[in-house]
Amino acid sequence: MAQREEMLALIKAAYAARDSGNTDSLVTAFHPEGAFTLMGNKGALELAGSLQGHPTLHAGFTQLTAGFGFEGREILAELVDGDRVAVHCRVNARYHPTGKTVSTEILDLFRIQDGKIVELIEFADTAQIKAMIG
């Protein structure tokens, strides 16, 4: 049970860092060779794709947090199986350049190793994101 709680605490700390725009804290939640993937067609949405390793994650997360803020995150479900965690949440996503805000749901699939995130695959409504960007 302790491992489950530790993994969920790590994820909640990463969410808090993301939601507050603290890129440094967000990156430290990841393993040095950790990977983040925003699922979607890169041709349809430039933000889609994978980032790996602290320097690349830091640059990518800096770009993401500059563009999009997350507010009022509500975790709807958490599923833990071994070293994997699935989290379904609802957030208010704000596109900073226009101030436009939408409520959206996100599904995050994490793999945890040695107390760090080694993989995060995020499923978000990329059509909604593209519409926000214009």
N, CA, C and O of each residue as an XYZ file, in Angstrom:
536
protein
N       0.822     -1.200      0.000
C       0.000      0.000      0.000
C       0.860      1.256      0.000
O       0.509      2.252     -0.633
N       1.984      1.213      0.706
C       2.848      2.385      0.784
C       3.349      2.778     -0.604
O       3.392      3.961     -0.941
N       3.732      1.771     -1.419
C       4.225      2.093     -2.758
C       3.138      2.789     -3.572
O       3.418      3.744     -4.297
N       1.898      2.311     -3.453
C       0.772      2.924     -4.162
C       0.641      4.385     -3.744
O       0.533      5.268     -4.594
N       0.651      4.641     -2.441
C       0.503      6.004     -1.929
C       1.680      6.887     -2.342
O       1.497      8.069     -2.636
N       2.885      6.316     -2.364
C       4.064      7.084     -2.792
C       3.962      7.473     -4.267
O       4.307      8.593     -4.642
N       3.491      6.553     -5.096
C       3.343      6.852     -6.525
C       2.290      7.941     -6.726
O       2.496      8.866     -7.512
N       1.171      7.837     -6.023
C       0.122      8.842     -6.160
C       0.589     10.195     -5.629
O       0.232     11.231     -6.188
N       1.379     10.199     -4.561
C       1.920     11.459     -4.024
C       2.865     12.107     -5.037
O       2.838     13.325     -5.211
N       3.699     11.306     -5.707
C       4.604     11.812     -6.739
C       3.802     12.459     -7.866
O       4.131     13.555     -8.320
N       2.757     11.782     -8.311
C       1.932     12.285     -9.407
C       1.217     13.567     -8.994
O       1.152     14.520     -9.771
N       0.683     13.595     -7.783
C      -0.018     14.802     -7.323
C       0.956     15.971     -7.181
O       0.584     17.115     -7.443
N       2.193     15.702     -6.772
C       3.205     16.761     -6.698
C       3.540     17.266     -8.106
O       3.717     18.467     -8.312
N       3.627     16.348     -9.071
C       3.893     16.742    -10.457
C       2.733     17.584    -10.993
O       2.956     18.581    -11.679
N       1.495     17.186    -10.683
C       0.333     17.972    -11.114
C       0.362     19.365    -10.482
O       0.088     20.357    -11.158
N       0.690     19.442     -9.203
C       0.739     20.742     -8.519
C       1.800     21.638     -9.172
O       1.578     22.835     -9.353
N       2.949     21.055     -9.523
C       4.003     21.822    -10.194
C       3.522     22.299    -11.565
O       3.739     23.454    -11.933
N       2.873     21.419    -12.313
C       2.356     21.785    -13.645
C       1.311     22.890    -13.523
O       1.335     23.867    -14.271
N       0.396     22.723    -12.573
C      -0.707     23.670    -12.442
C      -0.227     25.044    -11.982
O      -0.853     26.057    -12.294
N       0.880     25.081    -11.243
C       1.420     26.371    -10.776
C       2.460     26.943    -11.738
O       2.981     28.036    -11.512
N       2.764     26.206    -12.813
C       3.746     26.675    -13.789
C       5.183     26.504    -13.339
O       6.082     27.146    -13.882
N       5.418     25.638    -12.342
C       6.770     25.420    -11.810
C       7.456     24.302    -12.608
O       7.437     23.135    -12.216
N       8.048     24.685    -13.715
C       8.671     23.720    -14.628
C       9.803     22.953    -13.964
O       9.943     21.750    -14.184
N      10.617     23.629    -13.154
C      11.744     22.960    -12.499
C      11.259     21.806    -11.622
O      11.806     20.705    -11.688
N      10.238     22.052    -10.803
C       9.706     20.992     -9.933
C       9.056     19.880    -10.745
O       9.159     18.703    -10.397
N       8.392     20.257    -11.820
C       7.761     19.254    -12.675
C       8.820     18.324    -13.259
O       8.648     17.105    -13.236
N       9.899     18.872    -13.776
C      10.952     18.051    -14.393
C      11.601     17.143    -13.354
O      11.949     16.007    -13.676
N      11.777     17.611    -12.113
C      12.417     16.769    -11.093
C      11.576     15.562    -10.720
O      12.096     14.607    -10.143
N      10.276     15.583    -11.038
C       9.428     14.412    -10.789
C       9.747     13.284    -11.782
O       9.391     12.127    -11.558
N      10.420     13.640    -12.873
C      10.745     12.676    -13.923
C      12.145     12.092    -13.714
O      13.049     12.767    -13.220
N      12.299     10.846    -14.094
C      13.596     10.184    -14.177
C      14.449     10.985    -15.178
O      13.891     11.559    -16.114
N      15.773     11.043    -15.013
C      16.614     11.806    -15.954
C      16.389     11.451    -17.427
O      16.552     12.300    -18.303
N      16.018     10.203    -17.697
C      15.736      9.803    -19.081
C      14.236      9.623    -19.309
O      13.820      8.979    -20.272
N      13.432     10.194    -18.419
C      11.979     10.069    -18.510
C      11.423     10.654    -19.794
O      12.051     11.490    -20.444
N      10.231     10.194    -20.144
C       9.605     10.621    -21.396
C       8.175     11.085    -21.160
O       7.455     10.541    -20.322
N       7.779     12.105    -21.919
C       6.410     12.610    -21.935
C       5.935     12.571    -23.373
O       6.639     13.024    -24.276
N       4.739     12.030    -23.592
C       4.151     11.997    -24.924
C       2.739     12.554    -24.857
O       1.907     12.063    -24.095
N       2.470     13.583    -25.657
C       1.108     14.065    -25.856
C       0.611     13.380    -27.117
O       1.087     13.654    -28.219
N      -0.355     12.484    -26.940
C      -0.864     11.728    -28.075
C      -1.636     12.647    -29.010
O      -2.360     13.541    -28.575
N      -1.466     12.408    -30.289
C      -2.178     13.184    -31.297
C      -1.357     13.261    -32.569
O      -0.195     12.859    -32.609
N      -1.976     13.778    -33.588
C      -1.349     13.913    -34.888
C      -0.524     15.200    -34.898
O      -1.079     16.296    -34.816
N       0.789     15.068    -34.996
C       1.680     16.233    -34.984
C       1.388     17.156    -36.162
O       1.607     18.364    -36.071
N       0.901     16.605    -37.256
C       0.531     17.431    -38.404
C      -0.671     18.314    -38.099
O      -0.807     19.404    -38.656
N      -1.537     17.844    -37.218
C      -2.724     18.612    -36.846
C      -2.448     19.546    -35.671
O      -3.049     20.614    -35.561
N      -1.527     19.132    -34.791
C      -1.218     19.934    -33.608
C       0.266     19.814    -33.307
O       0.741     18.740    -32.935
N       1.000     20.905    -33.464
C       2.457     20.908    -33.295
C       2.887     20.430    -31.914
O       3.967     19.855    -31.775
N       2.060     20.658    -30.884
C       2.413     20.267    -29.514
C       2.440     18.750    -29.316
O       3.075     18.261    -28.382
N       1.756     18.004    -30.187
C       1.713     16.548    -30.063
C       3.102     15.962    -30.300
O       3.911     16.524    -31.038
N       3.360     14.825    -29.662
C       4.641     14.164    -29.860
C       5.305     13.848    -28.544
O       4.707     14.003    -27.480
N       6.556     13.401    -28.619
C       7.289     12.927    -27.446
C       8.491     13.803    -27.118
O       9.135     14.377    -27.996
N       8.767     13.881    -25.821
C       9.948     14.559    -25.290
C      10.634     13.572    -24.367
O       9.959     12.838    -23.646
N      11.977     13.535    -24.371
C      12.674     12.601    -23.486
C      13.928     13.235    -22.919
O      14.660     13.935    -23.618
N      14.165     12.978    -21.636
C      15.348     13.477    -20.943
C      15.099     14.855    -20.346
O      14.351     15.658    -20.903
N      15.734     15.122    -19.204
C      15.489     16.371    -18.476
C      15.618     17.642    -19.320
O      14.718     18.479    -19.260
N      16.693     17.835    -20.107
C      16.800     19.092    -20.866
C      15.640     19.283    -21.848
O      15.081     20.375    -21.953
N      15.287     18.221    -22.559
C      14.202     18.297    -23.540
C      12.860     18.480    -22.835
O      12.020     19.259    -23.284
N      12.660     17.751    -21.719
C      11.424     17.905    -20.950
C      11.298     19.344    -20.443
O      10.223     19.938    -20.517
N      12.385     19.895    -19.933
C      12.341     21.256    -19.386
C      11.940     22.253    -20.477
O      11.082     23.109    -20.257
N      12.558     22.140    -21.642
C      12.231     23.050    -22.749
C      10.775     22.878    -23.180
O      10.066     23.863    -23.387
N      10.334     21.639    -23.313
C       8.957     21.379    -23.742
C       7.931     21.828    -22.728
O       6.924     22.438    -23.087
N       8.181     21.527    -21.445
C       7.239     21.931    -20.400
C       7.217     23.449    -20.237
O       6.174     24.019    -19.916
N       8.352     24.107    -20.455
C       8.392     25.572    -20.399
C       7.483     26.147    -21.485
O       6.729     27.089    -21.243
N       7.566     25.571    -22.678
C       6.711     26.015    -23.791
C       5.239     25.741    -23.478
O       4.384     26.599    -23.699
N       4.947     24.545    -22.963
C       3.556     24.196    -22.660
C       2.962     25.091    -21.576
O       1.833     25.562    -21.710
N       3.716     25.328    -20.504
C       3.176     26.140    -19.415
C       3.074     27.611    -19.820
O       2.214     28.328    -19.308
N       3.935     28.070    -20.729
C       3.826     29.450    -21.228
C       2.550     29.605    -22.051
O       1.923     30.664    -22.036
N       2.172     28.558    -22.762
C       0.986     28.615    -23.611
C      -0.304     28.296    -22.887
O      -1.334     28.931    -23.117
N      -0.239     27.299    -22.003
C      -1.462     26.796    -21.382
C      -1.326     26.699    -19.875
O      -0.352     26.152    -19.358
N      -2.310     27.234    -19.183
C      -2.387     27.075    -17.743
C      -3.499     26.109    -17.397
O      -4.534     26.076    -18.064
N      -3.286     25.323    -16.355
C      -4.318     24.409    -15.868
C      -4.794     24.913    -14.519
O      -3.988     25.217    -13.639
N      -6.096     24.999    -14.361
C      -6.681     25.492    -13.117
C      -7.781     24.537    -12.673
O      -8.438     23.902    -13.498
N      -7.972     24.444    -11.370
C      -9.084     23.676    -10.819
C      -9.043     22.200    -11.163
O     -10.084     21.606    -11.447
N      -7.856     21.591    -11.143
C      -7.744     20.175    -11.500
C      -8.554     19.329    -10.520
O      -8.429     19.470     -9.304
N      -9.372     18.461    -11.068
C     -10.165     17.531    -10.267
C      -9.847     16.117    -10.736
O     -10.082     15.772    -11.894
N      -9.312     15.306     -9.834
C      -9.012     13.914    -10.186
C     -10.300     13.122    -10.084
O     -10.915     13.055     -9.019
N     -10.709     12.519    -11.197
C     -11.956     11.767    -11.268
C     -11.751     10.295    -10.949
O     -12.638      9.654    -10.387
N     -10.585      9.749    -11.305
C     -10.297      8.339    -11.054
C      -8.795      8.102    -11.064
O      -8.056      8.744    -11.809
N      -8.355      7.168    -10.221
C      -6.954      6.741    -10.160
C      -6.942      5.219    -10.159
O      -7.649      4.585     -9.375
N      -6.147      4.644    -11.027
C      -5.990      3.200    -11.065
C      -4.504      2.881    -10.977
O      -3.702      3.422    -11.738
N      -4.136      1.998    -10.047
C      -2.734      1.638     -9.864
C      -2.594      0.135    -10.082
O      -3.337     -0.658     -9.505
N      -1.634     -0.243    -10.919
C      -1.351     -1.650    -11.181
C       0.161     -1.804    -11.300
O       0.751     -1.464    -12.326
N       0.779     -2.315    -10.247
C       2.234     -2.475    -10.252
C       2.918     -1.134    -10.354
O       2.725     -0.269     -9.499
N       3.736     -0.946    -11.417
C       4.462      0.311    -11.588
C       3.725      1.289    -12.501
O       4.289      2.296    -12.930
N       2.473      0.985    -12.791
C       1.695      1.825    -13.717
C       0.513      2.468    -12.986
O      -0.123      1.866    -12.121
N       0.251      3.719    -13.374
C      -0.849      4.473    -12.781
C      -1.606      5.162    -13.903
O      -1.002      5.774    -14.784
N      -2.931      5.063    -13.873
C      -3.782      5.790    -14.806
C      -4.571      6.816    -13.998
O      -5.163      6.486    -12.970
N      -4.574      8.059    -14.470
C      -5.302      9.123    -13.782
C      -6.187      9.833    -14.804
O      -5.723     10.301    -15.844
N      -7.482      9.898    -14.470
C      -8.461     10.608    -15.287
C      -8.812     11.877    -14.521
O      -9.255     11.812    -13.374
N      -8.616     13.023    -15.149
C      -8.923     14.267    -14.440
C      -9.618     15.267    -15.352
O      -9.599     15.160    -16.578
N     -10.228     16.234    -14.698
C     -10.876     17.353    -15.385
C     -10.132     18.617    -14.971
O      -9.842     18.811    -13.790
N      -9.826     19.470    -15.932
C      -9.152     20.735    -15.645
C      -9.793     21.853    -16.470
O     -10.440     21.613    -17.489
N      -9.595     23.053    -16.004
C      -9.899     24.225    -16.808
C      -8.585     24.629    -17.448
O      -7.639     25.011    -16.760
N      -8.534     24.542    -18.765
C      -7.317     24.881    -19.505
C      -7.467     26.298    -20.047
O      -8.439     26.625    -20.729
N      -6.476     27.129    -19.726
C      -6.487     28.522    -20.192
C      -5.352     28.706    -21.198
O      -4.195     28.392    -20.919
N      -5.713     29.221    -22.376
C      -4.704     29.551    -23.383
C      -4.263     30.986    -23.113
O      -5.006     31.934    -23.367
N      -3.044     31.133    -22.595
C      -2.566     32.431    -22.121
C      -2.628     33.565    -23.146
O      -3.047     34.667    -22.793
N      -2.226     33.338    -24.412
C      -2.226     34.465    -25.353
C      -3.603     35.115    -25.543
O      -3.689     36.317    -25.794
N      -4.682     34.325    -25.426
C      -6.024     34.891    -25.646
C      -6.848     34.953    -24.365
O      -7.842     35.676    -24.304
N      -6.445     34.203    -23.342
C      -7.233     34.142    -22.111
C      -8.412     33.194    -22.205
O      -9.144     33.013    -21.232
N      -8.605     32.583    -23.374
C      -9.721     31.652    -23.555
C      -9.531     30.441    -22.638
O      -8.442     29.872    -22.557
N     -10.614     30.058    -21.950
C     -10.575     28.932    -21.021
C     -11.668     27.933    -21.379
O     -12.800     28.312    -21.681
N     -11.314     26.658    -21.343
C     -12.292     25.593    -21.566
C     -12.117     24.530    -20.482
O     -11.022     24.333    -19.957
N     -13.201     23.861    -20.164
C     -13.142     22.709    -19.276
C     -12.899     21.491    -20.149
O     -13.562     21.310    -21.170
N     -11.950     20.655    -19.748
C     -11.624     19.486    -20.555
C     -11.225     18.332    -19.648
O     -10.921     18.531    -18.471
N     -11.228     17.140    -20.197
C     -10.803     15.963    -19.453
C      -9.538     15.413    -20.086
O      -9.345     15.477    -21.300
N      -8.673     14.865    -19.223
C      -7.375     14.335    -19.641
C      -7.209     12.951    -19.027
O      -7.623     12.718    -17.892
N      -6.610     12.041    -19.770
C      -6.238     10.733    -19.247
C      -4.723     10.635    -19.323
O      -4.135     10.744    -20.399
N      -4.099     10.427    -18.167
C      -2.648     10.295    -18.090
C      -2.285      8.870    -17.704
O      -2.834      8.320    -16.750
N      -1.361      8.276    -18.447
C      -0.852      6.944    -18.149
C       0.614      7.085    -17.748
O       1.456      7.483    -18.553
N       0.903      6.756    -16.496
C       2.244      6.895    -15.935
C       2.890      5.533    -15.758
O       2.209      4.538    -15.511
N       4.221      5.497    -15.889
C       5.026      4.361    -15.444
C       6.052      4.941    -14.487
O       6.761      5.890    -14.822
N       6.127      4.368    -13.299
C       6.986      4.870    -12.233
C       8.112      3.870    -11.985
O       7.895      2.659    -11.964
N       9.315      4.403    -11.798
C      10.475      3.560    -11.491
C      11.376      4.328    -10.535
O      11.690      5.494    -10.775
N      11.793      3.678     -9.452
C      12.703      4.292     -8.476
C      12.199      5.647     -7.988
O      12.980      6.582     -7.812
N      10.887      5.745     -7.770
C      10.316      6.969     -7.228
C      10.250      8.135     -8.198
O      10.055      9.277     -7.782
N      10.411      7.857     -9.501
C      10.366      8.913    -10.523
C       9.461      8.469    -11.670
O       9.239      7.277    -11.879
N       8.945      9.446    -12.406
C       8.140      9.153    -13.594
C       9.108      8.815    -14.729
O       9.934      9.643    -15.112
N       9.003      7.599    -15.264
C       9.849      7.239    -16.403
C       9.084      7.399    -17.716
O       9.677      7.522    -18.788
N       7.755      7.392    -17.608
C       6.954      7.565    -18.816
C       5.607      8.162    -18.441
O       4.956      7.724    -17.492
N       5.201      9.177    -19.208
C       3.869      9.753    -19.087
C       3.315      9.899    -20.494
O       3.871     10.610    -21.330
N       2.213      9.213    -20.733
C       1.502      9.324    -22.005
C       0.189     10.029    -21.691
O      -0.610      9.553    -20.884
N      -0.020     11.171    -22.343
C      -1.210     11.977    -22.054
C      -2.157     11.976    -23.236
O      -1.760     12.202    -24.379
N      -3.425     11.714    -22.930
C      -4.488     11.758    -23.932
C      -5.357     12.961    -23.587
O      -5.985     13.006    -22.529
N      -5.384     13.934    -24.491
C      -6.188     15.135    -24.310
C      -6.961     15.375    -25.599
O      -6.665     14.770    -26.629
N      -7.938     16.248    -25.537
C      -8.745     16.584    -26.703
C      -7.935     17.545    -27.586
O      -8.040     18.764    -27.453
N      -7.133     16.979    -28.479
C      -6.239     17.804    -29.290
C      -7.014     18.695    -30.257
O      -6.524     19.763    -30.627
N      -8.218     18.281    -30.678
C      -9.034     19.148    -31.541
C      -9.471     20.383    -30.758
O      -9.514     21.484    -31.306
N      -9.795     20.203    -29.479
C     -10.174     21.321    -28.629
C      -8.978     22.257    -28.417
O      -9.130     23.479    -28.438
N      -7.790     21.678    -28.215
C      -6.583     22.473    -28.042
C      -6.325     23.295    -29.315
O      -6.032     24.488    -29.240
N      -6.435     22.652    -30.470
C      -6.193     23.348    -31.739
C      -7.184     24.481    -31.919
O      -6.817     25.554    -32.399
N      -8.441     24.260    -31.541
C      -9.453     25.307    -31.657
C      -9.133     26.498    -30.747
O      -9.395     27.646    -31.104
N      -8.564     26.215    -29.567
C      -8.188     27.289    -28.637
C      -7.074     28.141    -29.229
O      -7.077     29.366    -29.105
N      -6.121     27.475    -29.875
C      -4.972     28.172    -30.459
C      -5.406     29.024    -31.644
O      -4.871     30.104    -31.896
N      -6.400     28.495    -32.364
C      -6.909     29.252    -33.518
C      -6.273     28.825    -34.741
O      -6.578     29.352    -35.812
